[in-house]
Amino acid sequence: AFSEVKINLNLIENGTGKAGENRNYASILVGRGCKINMWKNRIYLQPQRNGNYETYGVQFNYASKGSIVSKNIIHGGNVGVYLKETSSVSLYSNELKWTKKFGCYCFKSNMLEFTGNLFMSNDSCGFMLDNCSNIKSWRNAALWNGTKDVWLVQSRSVDGLNSFISNSFTSSDSSQT
């Protein structure tokens, strides 16, 4: 019911939050039409062990334009930041570490900007773009992640990956090669 929300300077430990789609839980869940300004929060999550659902630090579902996620620390859980069919979101100077799957997973999203983020020691992948477009990336680092540091799947118009510091780069999209 909110159109704009500010979430600043909070500590969340072992939070499971509200259930979203597919019964996954997010400590911070941003839904349709909501614009969020999230700054300097610390979120520490435990991965769900029974396999029935996953835990996310922050989940955007069809979120509103102009959302900013800046200087947050998100450790643990299954996914640090999940952006689903979201447009015009900026992530600046966040630390996303030690997740069971992805530091940041973007699905069918566009007009996203990533600057100065650290995606480190995530079990599957540091930073994944799945069917995304119009992405701007500058001075991010993806280091010591599971099978891939940066992974693109059918994504278009991704600028700035040459400024990405990473140990590996994998793309299944031939236009990105």
HUUR-V882280 format. One record per run of one state. SS is the DSSP state (h for helix, s for strand, l for the rest). FROM is the first residue (numbers start at 1). TO is the last residue. If there is no record, write none. Layout:
# HUUR-V882280
ss->[SS | SS]
from->[FROM | FROM]
to->[TO | TO]
This chain:
# HUUR-V882280
ss->[l | s | l | s | l | s | l | h | l | s | l | s | l | s | l | s | l | s | l | s | l | s | l | s | l | s | l | s | l | s | l | s | l | s | l | s | l | s | l | s | l | s | l | s | l | h | l | s | l | s | l | h | l]
from->[1 | 4 | 9 | 11 | 14 | 18 | 20 | 21 | 24 | 25 | 31 | 35 | 40 | 42 | 46 | 55 | 62 | 67 | 71 | 73 | 77 | 79 | 85 | 87 | 88 | 89 | 93 | 95 | 98 | 102 | 108 | 110 | 116 | 118 | 121 | 125 | 131 | 133 | 139 | 141 | 144 | 148 | 154 | 156 | 160 | 161 | 164 | 165 | 167 | 169 | 172 | 174 | 177]
to->[3 | 8 | 10 | 13 | 17 | 19 | 20 | 23 | 24 | 30 | 34 | 39 | 41 | 45 | 54 | 61 | 66 | 70 | 72 | 76 | 78 | 84 | 86 | 87 | 88 | 92 | 94 | 97 | 101 | 107 | 109 | 115 | 117 | 120 | 124 | 130 | 132 | 138 | 140 | 143 | 147 | 153 | 155 | 159 | 160 | 163 | 164 | 166 | 168 | 171 | 173 | 176 | 177]
